[in-house]
Amino acid sequence: MTSSRGWGILTSMVARASETPIPTATFEDLDLDRDDDRNAWERRLMDLAAQRIAAARHRLERLGIVDANGKLRSNELPPDMLPDSDTTLETG
């Protein structure tokens, strides 16, 4: 018998092709041999990291994986990882 537990989470985790592109940071306008420009580059990287983390968290919230506080909505395993699953790690 196949269990339907966990399918909602798996179905909602499918990536969508319409997602926004990953933000990037450029450094062509900087001279990284200068302290001021190295500091500016570090600020850009920190801003970029914050944007990417916020986007990832928003995506996980939208998919229903975490709540607004970042906590997992379910601790349930996917069907293929349940003890009664016929799935195996053997590949041969």
Biopython code that builds the backbone (N, CA, C, O; Angstrom):
import numpy as np
from Bio.PDB.StructureBuilder import StructureBuilder

atoms = [
    (1, "MET", "N", (0.845, -1.176, 0.000)),
    (1, "MET", "CA", (0.000, 0.000, 0.000)),
    (1, "MET", "C", (0.891, 1.240, 0.000)),
    (1, "MET", "O", (1.869, 1.289, 0.746)),
    (2, "THR", "N", (0.579, 2.222, -0.804)),
    (2, "THR", "CA", (1.351, 3.454, -0.900)),
    (2, "THR", "C", (0.751, 4.497, 0.028)),
    (2, "THR", "O", (-0.458, 4.729, 0.028)),
    (3, "SER", "N", (1.600, 5.110, 0.803)),
    (3, "SER", "CA", (1.148, 6.143, 1.729)),
    (3, "SER", "C", (1.110, 7.484, 1.009)),
    (3, "SER", "O", (1.971, 7.766, 0.175)),
    (4, "SER", "N", (0.124, 8.310, 1.323)),
    (4, "SER", "CA", (0.034, 9.630, 0.700)),
    (4, "SER", "C", (0.617, 10.708, 1.612)),
    (4, "SER", "O", (0.578, 11.893, 1.282)),
    (5, "ARG", "N", (1.152, 10.299, 2.750)),
    (5, "ARG", "CA", (1.717, 11.271, 3.685)),
    (5, "ARG", "C", (2.923, 11.960, 3.064)),
    (5, "ARG", "O", (3.771, 11.303, 2.461)),
    (6, "GLY", "N", (3.005, 13.270, 3.206)),
    (6, "GLY", "CA", (4.159, 14.016, 2.740)),
    (6, "GLY", "C", (4.100, 14.483, 1.300)),
    (6, "GLY", "O", (4.948, 15.276, 0.892)),
    (7, "TRP", "N", (3.132, 14.024, 0.505)),
    (7, "TRP", "CA", (3.080, 14.406, -0.901)),
    (7, "TRP", "C", (2.823, 15.886, -1.086)),
    (7, "TRP", "O", (3.324, 16.478, -2.042)),
    (8, "GLY", "N", (2.048, 16.508, -0.187)),
    (8, "GLY", "CA", (1.779, 17.937, -0.311)),
    (8, "GLY", "C", (3.045, 18.760, -0.286)),
    (8, "GLY", "O", (3.203, 19.699, -1.066)),
    (9, "ILE", "N", (3.944, 18.407, 0.608)),
    (9, "ILE", "CA", (5.221, 19.117, 0.701)),
    (9, "ILE", "C", (6.051, 18.867, -0.548)),
    (9, "ILE", "O", (6.620, 19.802, -1.111)),
    (10, "LEU", "N", (6.125, 17.620, -0.983)),
    (10, "LEU", "CA", (6.930, 17.298, -2.169)),
    (10, "LEU", "C", (6.401, 17.999, -3.405)),
    (10, "LEU", "O", (7.175, 18.518, -4.209)),
    (11, "THR", "N", (5.100, 18.015, -3.556)),
    (11, "THR", "CA", (4.498, 18.668, -4.712)),
    (11, "THR", "C", (4.803, 20.157, -4.703)),
    (11, "THR", "O", (5.081, 20.744, -5.748)),
    (12, "SER", "N", (4.750, 20.772, -3.519)),
    (12, "SER", "CA", (4.959, 22.214, -3.444)),
    (12, "SER", "C", (6.423, 22.603, -3.582)),
    (12, "SER", "O", (6.730, 23.779, -3.777)),
    (13, "MET", "N", (7.334, 21.635, -3.484)),
    (13, "MET", "CA", (8.756, 21.949, -3.574)),
    (13, "MET", "C", (9.258, 22.010, -5.004)),
    (13, "MET", "O", (10.420, 22.349, -5.229)),
    (14, "VAL", "N", (8.426, 21.697, -5.965)),
    (14, "VAL", "CA", (8.841, 21.730, -7.364)),
    (14, "VAL", "C", (9.209, 23.167, -7.735)),
    (14, "VAL", "O", (8.418, 24.089, -7.534)),
    (15, "ALA", "N", (10.389, 23.347, -8.267)),
    (15, "ALA", "CA", (10.852, 24.690, -8.622)),
    (15, "ALA", "C", (10.050, 25.228, -9.792)),
    (15, "ALA", "O", (9.671, 24.487, -10.699)),
    (16, "ARG", "N", (9.800, 26.511, -9.758)),
    (16, "ARG", "CA", (9.056, 27.153, -10.835)),
    (16, "ARG", "C", (10.031, 27.881, -11.764)),
    (16, "ARG", "O", (10.979, 28.519, -11.304)),
    (17, "ALA", "N", (9.793, 27.780, -13.051)),
    (17, "ALA", "CA", (10.670, 28.405, -14.036)),
    (17, "ALA", "C", (10.550, 29.916, -14.032)),
    (17, "ALA", "O", (11.434, 30.601, -14.545)),
    (18, "SER", "N", (9.479, 30.453, -13.466)),
    (18, "SER", "CA", (9.259, 31.893, -13.503)),
    (18, "SER", "C", (9.889, 32.630, -12.326)),
    (18, "SER", "O", (9.646, 33.824, -12.153)),
    (19, "GLU", "N", (10.688, 31.949, -11.519)),
    (19, "GLU", "CA", (11.288, 32.605, -10.365)),
    (19, "GLU", "C", (12.262, 33.690, -10.808)),
    (19, "GLU", "O", (12.829, 33.629, -11.899)),
    (20, "THR", "N", (12.445, 34.684, -9.940)),
    (20, "THR", "CA", (13.336, 35.791, -10.267)),
    (20, "THR", "C", (14.782, 35.311, -10.316)),
    (20, "THR", "O", (15.154, 34.382, -9.600)),
    (21, "PRO", "N", (15.596, 35.940, -11.156)),
    (21, "PRO", "CA", (16.993, 35.527, -11.263)),
    (21, "PRO", "C", (17.775, 35.828, -9.988)),
    (21, "PRO", "O", (17.379, 36.678, -9.190)),
    (22, "ILE", "N", (18.875, 35.131, -9.809)),
    (22, "ILE", "CA", (19.730, 35.338, -8.643)),
    (22, "ILE", "C", (20.436, 36.683, -8.794)),
    (22, "ILE", "O", (21.041, 36.950, -9.832)),
    (23, "PRO", "N", (20.364, 37.541, -7.756)),
    (23, "PRO", "CA", (21.047, 38.838, -7.854)),
    (23, "PRO", "C", (22.565, 38.655, -7.891)),
    (23, "PRO", "O", (23.099, 37.686, -7.353)),
    (24, "THR", "N", (23.242, 39.592, -8.527)),
    (24, "THR", "CA", (24.696, 39.531, -8.638)),
    (24, "THR", "C", (25.304, 40.860, -8.194)),
    (24, "THR", "O", (24.612, 41.871, -8.076)),
    (25, "ALA", "N", (26.601, 40.834, -7.955)),
    (25, "ALA", "CA", (27.345, 42.045, -7.603)),
    (25, "ALA", "C", (28.499, 42.186, -8.587)),
    (25, "ALA", "O", (29.140, 41.202, -8.957)),
    (26, "THR", "N", (28.752, 43.401, -8.997)),
    (26, "THR", "CA", (29.857, 43.630, -9.932)),
    (26, "THR", "C", (30.978, 44.383, -9.221)),
    (26, "THR", "O", (30.756, 45.027, -8.196)),
    (27, "PHE", "N", (32.181, 44.294, -9.778)),
    (27, "PHE", "CA", (33.323, 45.001, -9.195)),
    (27, "PHE", "C", (34.176, 45.687, -10.257)),
    (27, "PHE", "O", (35.280, 46.153, -9.971)),
    (28, "GLU", "N", (33.657, 45.748, -11.491)),
    (28, "GLU", "CA", (34.431, 46.348, -12.568)),
    (28, "GLU", "C", (34.803, 47.803, -12.293)),
    (28, "GLU", "O", (35.834, 48.284, -12.766)),
    (29, "ASP", "N", (33.971, 48.496, -11.536)),
    (29, "ASP", "CA", (34.224, 49.909, -11.245)),
    (29, "ASP", "C", (35.116, 50.105, -10.024)),
    (29, "ASP", "O", (35.347, 51.244, -9.616)),
    (30, "LEU", "N", (35.622, 49.028, -9.432)),
    (30, "LEU", "CA", (36.428, 49.116, -8.215)),
    (30, "LEU", "C", (37.879, 48.750, -8.486)),
    (30, "LEU", "O", (38.179, 47.934, -9.357)),
    (31, "ASP", "N", (38.762, 49.364, -7.730)),
    (31, "ASP", "CA", (40.177, 48.997, -7.732)),
    (31, "ASP", "C", (40.424, 48.280, -6.409)),
    (31, "ASP", "O", (40.571, 48.921, -5.369)),
    (32, "LEU", "N", (40.469, 46.961, -6.452)),
    (32, "LEU", "CA", (40.547, 46.173, -5.225)),
    (32, "LEU", "C", (41.900, 46.256, -4.524)),
    (32, "LEU", "O", (42.102, 45.625, -3.487)),
    (33, "ASP", "N", (42.826, 47.029, -5.086)),
    (33, "ASP", "CA", (44.090, 47.299, -4.408)),
    (33, "ASP", "C", (43.948, 48.464, -3.427)),
    (33, "ASP", "O", (44.843, 48.707, -2.618)),
    (34, "ARG", "N", (42.838, 49.176, -3.496)),
    (34, "ARG", "CA", (42.590, 50.319, -2.597)),
    (34, "ARG", "C", (41.669, 49.877, -1.462)),
    (34, "ARG", "O", (40.698, 49.155, -1.689)),
    (35, "ASP", "N", (41.977, 50.313, -0.240)),
    (35, "ASP", "CA", (41.171, 49.955, 0.933)),
    (35, "ASP", "C", (39.722, 50.383, 0.790)),
    (35, "ASP", "O", (38.819, 49.608, 1.106)),
    (36, "ASP", "N", (39.479, 51.598, 0.320)),
    (36, "ASP", "CA", (38.107, 52.086, 0.183)),
    (36, "ASP", "C", (37.293, 51.216, -0.774)),
    (36, "ASP", "O", (36.130, 50.908, -0.514)),
    (37, "ASP", "N", (37.914, 50.829, -1.872)),
    (37, "ASP", "CA", (37.214, 50.003, -2.844)),
    (37, "ASP", "C", (37.010, 48.569, -2.334)),
    (37, "ASP", "O", (35.978, 47.955, -2.602)),
    (38, "ARG", "N", (37.996, 48.041, -1.599)),
    (38, "ARG", "CA", (37.812, 46.714, -0.991)),
    (38, "ARG", "C", (36.670, 46.743, 0.012)),
    (38, "ARG", "O", (35.888, 45.795, 0.091)),
    (39, "ASN", "N", (36.565, 47.829, 0.784)),
    (39, "ASN", "CA", (35.462, 47.979, 1.741)),
    (39, "ASN", "C", (34.126, 48.088, 1.010)),
    (39, "ASN", "O", (33.124, 47.526, 1.452)),
    (40, "ALA", "N", (34.113, 48.809, -0.106)),
    (40, "ALA", "CA", (32.892, 48.927, -0.905)),
    (40, "ALA", "C", (32.498, 47.550, -1.458)),
    (40, "ALA", "O", (31.317, 47.203, -1.475)),
    (41, "TRP", "N", (33.484, 46.772, -1.908)),
    (41, "TRP", "CA", (33.216, 45.432, -2.423)),
    (41, "TRP", "C", (32.630, 44.536, -1.321)),
    (41, "TRP", "O", (31.685, 43.786, -1.560)),
    (42, "GLU", "N", (33.196, 44.624, -0.129)),
    (42, "GLU", "CA", (32.682, 43.829, 0.985)),
    (42, "GLU", "C", (31.240, 44.226, 1.309)),
    (42, "GLU", "O", (30.412, 43.357, 1.584)),
    (43, "ARG", "N", (30.928, 45.521, 1.281)),
    (43, "ARG", "CA", (29.548, 45.975, 1.518)),
    (43, "ARG", "C", (28.613, 45.423, 0.441)),
    (43, "ARG", "O", (27.504, 44.986, 0.749)),
    (44, "ARG", "N", (29.053, 45.439, -0.816)),
    (44, "ARG", "CA", (28.236, 44.891, -1.905)),
    (44, "ARG", "C", (27.971, 43.412, -1.697)),
    (44, "ARG", "O", (26.852, 42.943, -1.904)),
    (45, "LEU", "N", (29.009, 42.664, -1.283)),
    (45, "LEU", "CA", (28.828, 41.232, -1.048)),
    (45, "LEU", "C", (27.861, 40.977, 0.105)),
    (45, "LEU", "O", (27.027, 40.075, 0.035)),
    (46, "MET", "N", (27.976, 41.773, 1.164)),
    (46, "MET", "CA", (27.065, 41.615, 2.299)),
    (46, "MET", "C", (25.627, 41.947, 1.896)),
    (46, "MET", "O", (24.692, 41.259, 2.303)),
    (47, "ASP", "N", (25.454, 42.998, 1.099)),
    (47, "ASP", "CA", (24.113, 43.338, 0.599)),
    (47, "ASP", "C", (23.563, 42.216, -0.286)),
    (47, "ASP", "O", (22.392, 41.847, -0.186)),
    (48, "LEU", "N", (24.416, 41.689, -1.142)),
    (48, "LEU", "CA", (24.021, 40.595, -2.027)),
    (48, "LEU", "C", (23.622, 39.363, -1.215)),
    (48, "LEU", "O", (22.608, 38.724, -1.496)),
    (49, "ALA", "N", (24.424, 39.041, -0.213)),
    (49, "ALA", "CA", (24.107, 37.886, 0.633)),
    (49, "ALA", "C", (22.765, 38.082, 1.330)),
    (49, "ALA", "O", (21.963, 37.150, 1.399)),
    (50, "ALA", "N", (22.515, 39.277, 1.843)),
    (50, "ALA", "CA", (21.245, 39.552, 2.516)),
    (50, "ALA", "C", (20.069, 39.401, 1.552)),
    (50, "ALA", "O", (19.030, 38.857, 1.924)),
    (51, "GLN", "N", (20.226, 39.879, 0.317)),
    (51, "GLN", "CA", (19.169, 39.747, -0.692)),
    (51, "GLN", "C", (18.896, 38.280, -1.004)),
    (51, "GLN", "O", (17.740, 37.866, -1.099)),
    (52, "ARG", "N", (19.958, 37.500, -1.164)),
    (52, "ARG", "CA", (19.798, 36.091, -1.517)),
    (52, "ARG", "C", (19.177, 35.299, -0.375)),
    (52, "ARG", "O", (18.352, 34.416, -0.610)),
    (53, "ILE", "N", (19.562, 35.603, 0.850)),
    (53, "ILE", "CA", (18.977, 34.928, 2.010)),
    (53, "ILE", "C", (17.501, 35.269, 2.129)),
    (53, "ILE", "O", (16.675, 34.388, 2.367)),
    (54, "ALA", "N", (17.163, 36.550, 1.964)),
    (54, "ALA", "CA", (15.762, 36.974, 2.031)),
    (54, "ALA", "C", (14.937, 36.306, 0.941)),
    (54, "ALA", "O", (13.809, 35.882, 1.190)),
    (55, "ALA", "N", (15.491, 36.207, -0.271)),
    (55, "ALA", "CA", (14.776, 35.570, -1.378)),
    (55, "ALA", "C", (14.565, 34.083, -1.102)),
    (55, "ALA", "O", (13.490, 33.547, -1.370)),
    (56, "ALA", "N", (15.583, 33.420, -0.570)),
    (56, "ALA", "CA", (15.470, 31.993, -0.265)),
    (56, "ALA", "C", (14.431, 31.760, 0.827)),
    (56, "ALA", "O", (13.630, 30.829, 0.741)),
    (57, "ARG", "N", (14.447, 32.597, 1.839)),
    (57, "ARG", "CA", (13.465, 32.449, 2.925)),
    (57, "ARG", "C", (12.049, 32.701, 2.405)),
    (57, "ARG", "O", (11.118, 31.976, 2.756)),
    (58, "HIS", "N", (11.892, 33.721, 1.576)),
    (58, "HIS", "CA", (10.580, 34.017, 1.000)),
    (58, "HIS", "C", (10.093, 32.831, 0.171)),
    (58, "HIS", "O", (8.919, 32.466, 0.238)),
    (59, "ARG", "N", (10.978, 32.239, -0.597)),
    (59, "ARG", "CA", (10.618, 31.077, -1.419)),
    (59, "ARG", "C", (10.168, 29.915, -0.540)),
    (59, "ARG", "O", (9.161, 29.270, -0.832)),
    (60, "LEU", "N", (10.907, 29.646, 0.534)),
    (60, "LEU", "CA", (10.533, 28.559, 1.438)),
    (60, "LEU", "C", (9.194, 28.825, 2.118)),
    (60, "LEU", "O", (8.415, 27.898, 2.341)),
    (61, "GLU", "N", (8.925, 30.093, 2.448)),
    (61, "GLU", "CA", (7.621, 30.451, 3.014)),
    (61, "GLU", "C", (6.520, 30.249, 1.984)),
    (61, "GLU", "O", (5.473, 29.677, 2.287)),
    (62, "ARG", "N", (6.762, 30.719, 0.763)),
    (62, "ARG", "CA", (5.767, 30.608, -0.295)),
    (62, "ARG", "C", (5.444, 29.147, -0.606)),
    (62, "ARG", "O", (4.296, 28.814, -0.899)),
    (63, "LEU", "N", (6.442, 28.283, -0.545)),
    (63, "LEU", "CA", (6.248, 26.865, -0.805)),
    (63, "LEU", "C", (5.611, 26.139, 0.383)),
    (63, "LEU", "O", (5.243, 24.969, 0.275)),
    (64, "GLY", "N", (5.482, 26.835, 1.510)),
    (64, "GLY", "CA", (4.864, 26.230, 2.681)),
    (64, "GLY", "C", (5.797, 25.341, 3.475)),
    (64, "GLY", "O", (5.337, 24.534, 4.282)),
    (65, "ILE", "N", (7.094, 25.470, 3.265)),
    (65, "ILE", "CA", (8.067, 24.634, 3.965)),
    (65, "ILE", "C", (8.373, 25.207, 5.343)),
    (65, "ILE", "O", (8.519, 24.456, 6.307)),
    (66, "VAL", "N", (8.473, 26.536, 5.446)),
    (66, "VAL", "CA", (8.683, 27.192, 6.737)),
    (66, "VAL", "C", (7.590, 28.215, 6.961)),
    (66, "VAL", "O", (6.942, 28.671, 6.018)),
    (67, "ASP", "N", (7.389, 28.575, 8.240)),
    (67, "ASP", "CA", (6.404, 29.603, 8.560)),
    (67, "ASP", "C", (7.087, 30.969, 8.573)),
    (67, "ASP", "O", (8.264, 31.081, 8.230)),
    (68, "ALA", "N", (6.355, 31.999, 8.966)),
    (68, "ALA", "CA", (6.887, 33.367, 8.961)),
    (68, "ALA", "C", (8.060, 33.548, 9.917)),
    (68, "ALA", "O", (8.826, 34.502, 9.782)),
    (69, "ASN", "N", (8.207, 32.642, 10.879)),
    (69, "ASN", "CA", (9.323, 32.702, 11.832)),
    (69, "ASN", "C", (10.502, 31.836, 11.414)),
    (69, "ASN", "O", (11.492, 31.730, 12.139)),
    (70, "GLY", "N", (10.393, 31.222, 10.248)),
    (70, "GLY", "CA", (11.475, 30.380, 9.752)),
    (70, "GLY", "C", (11.462, 28.969, 10.303)),
    (70, "GLY", "O", (12.410, 28.214, 10.087)),
    (71, "LYS", "N", (10.415, 28.603, 11.005)),
    (71, "LYS", "CA", (10.300, 27.253, 11.576)),
    (71, "LYS", "C", (9.684, 26.295, 10.547)),
    (71, "LYS", "O", (8.783, 26.675, 9.800)),
    (72, "LEU", "N", (10.176, 25.058, 10.517)),
    (72, "LEU", "CA", (9.610, 24.051, 9.629)),
    (72, "LEU", "C", (8.138, 23.850, 9.940)),
    (72, "LEU", "O", (7.747, 23.768, 11.105)),
    (73, "ARG", "N", (7.327, 23.771, 8.902)),
    (73, "ARG", "CA", (5.891, 23.538, 9.088)),
    (73, "ARG", "C", (5.606, 22.069, 9.361)),
    (73, "ARG", "O", (4.578, 21.750, 9.959)),
    (74, "SER", "N", (6.484, 21.169, 8.941)),
    (74, "SER", "CA", (6.271, 19.742, 9.132)),
    (74, "SER", "C", (7.602, 19.057, 9.367)),
    (74, "SER", "O", (8.614, 19.409, 8.761)),
    (75, "ASN", "N", (7.589, 18.090, 10.241)),
    (75, "ASN", "CA", (8.768, 17.250, 10.460)),
    (75, "ASN", "C", (8.573, 15.873, 9.837)),
    (75, "ASN", "O", (9.366, 14.959, 10.065)),
    (76, "GLU", "N", (7.518, 15.736, 9.056)),
    (76, "GLU", "CA", (7.183, 14.463, 8.429)),
    (76, "GLU", "C", (8.162, 14.158, 7.300)),
    (76, "GLU", "O", (8.535, 15.037, 6.523)),
    (77, "LEU", "N", (8.564, 12.909, 7.230)),
    (77, "LEU", "CA", (9.469, 12.475, 6.168)),
    (77, "LEU", "C", (8.701, 12.238, 4.871)),
    (77, "LEU", "O", (7.513, 11.914, 4.907)),
    (78, "PRO", "N", (9.368, 12.396, 3.722)),
    (78, "PRO", "CA", (8.736, 12.036, 2.455)),
    (78, "PRO", "C", (8.456, 10.533, 2.436)),
    (78, "PRO", "O", (9.100, 9.774, 3.160)),
    (79, "PRO", "N", (7.506, 10.104, 1.617)),
    (79, "PRO", "CA", (7.102, 8.691, 1.605)),
    (79, "PRO", "C", (8.253, 7.717, 1.374)),
    (79, "PRO", "O", (8.263, 6.636, 1.963)),
    (80, "ASP", "N", (9.213, 8.071, 0.540)),
    (80, "ASP", "CA", (10.296, 7.136, 0.248)),
    (80, "ASP", "C", (11.298, 7.007, 1.384)),
    (80, "ASP", "O", (12.194, 6.165, 1.318)),
    (81, "MET", "N", (11.166, 7.824, 2.428)),
    (81, "MET", "CA", (12.088, 7.749, 3.562)),
    (81, "MET", "C", (11.433, 7.142, 4.804)),
    (81, "MET", "O", (12.083, 7.006, 5.841)),
    (82, "LEU", "N", (10.174, 6.783, 4.708)),
    (82, "LEU", "CA", (9.473, 6.182, 5.837)),
    (82, "LEU", "C", (9.966, 4.752, 6.054)),
    (82, "LEU", "O", (10.387, 4.093, 5.103)),
    (83, "PRO", "N", (9.916, 4.265, 7.302)),
    (83, "PRO", "CA", (10.410, 2.921, 7.593)),
    (83, "PRO", "C", (9.746, 1.815, 6.762)),
    (83, "PRO", "O", (10.396, 0.819, 6.442)),
    (84, "ASP", "N", (8.486, 1.968, 6.414)),
    (84, "ASP", "CA", (7.800, 0.924, 5.652)),
    (84, "ASP", "C", (7.935, 1.073, 4.135)),
    (84, "ASP", "O", (7.267, 0.369, 3.378)),
    (85, "SER", "N", (8.787, 1.978, 3.698)),
    (85, "SER", "CA", (8.997, 2.194, 2.270)),
    (85, "SER", "C", (9.809, 1.054, 1.660)),
    (85, "SER", "O", (10.677, 0.475, 2.315)),
    (86, "ASP", "N", (9.517, 0.741, 0.402)),
    (86, "ASP", "CA", (10.282, -0.271, -0.325)),
    (86, "ASP", "C", (11.546, 0.307, -0.965)),
    (86, "ASP", "O", (12.329, -0.425, -1.572)),
    (87, "THR", "N", (11.739, 1.599, -0.832)),
    (87, "THR", "CA", (12.910, 2.260, -1.414)),
    (87, "THR", "C", (14.175, 1.791, -0.724)),
    (87, "THR", "O", (14.185, 1.565, 0.486)),
    (88, "THR", "N", (15.241, 1.644, -1.494)),
    (88, "THR", "CA", (16.518, 1.192, -0.953)),
    (88, "THR", "C", (17.634, 2.101, -1.450)),
    (88, "THR", "O", (17.471, 2.828, -2.429)),
    (89, "LEU", "N", (18.746, 2.049, -0.773)),
    (89, "LEU", "CA", (19.924, 2.814, -1.193)),
    (89, "LEU", "C", (20.786, 2.032, -2.175)),
    (89, "LEU", "O", (21.698, 2.591, -2.785)),
    (90, "GLU", "N", (20.503, 0.748, -2.329)),
    (90, "GLU", "CA", (21.283, -0.086, -3.232)),
    (90, "GLU", "C", (21.042, 0.334, -4.671)),
    (90, "GLU", "O", (19.899, 0.538, -5.081)),
    (91, "THR", "N", (22.108, 0.461, -5.429)),
    (91, "THR", "CA", (21.998, 0.892, -6.822)),
    (91, "THR", "C", (22.296, -0.233, -7.807)),
    (91, "THR", "O", (22.115, -0.051, -9.011)),
    (92, "GLY", "N", (22.742, -1.374, -7.334)),
    (92, "GLY", "CA", (23.137, -2.431, -8.259)),
    (92, "GLY", "C", (22.249, -3.599, -8.309)),
    (92, "GLY", "O", (22.506, -4.539, -9.062)),
]
sb = StructureBuilder()
sb.init_structure("model")
sb.init_model(0)
sb.init_chain("A")
sb.init_seg("    ")
for serial, (resi, resn, name, xyz) in enumerate(atoms, 1):
    if name == "N":
        sb.init_residue(resn, " ", resi, " ")
    sb.init_atom(name, np.array(xyz, "f"), 0.0, 1.0, " ", f" {name:<3s}", serial, name[0])
structure = sb.get_structure()
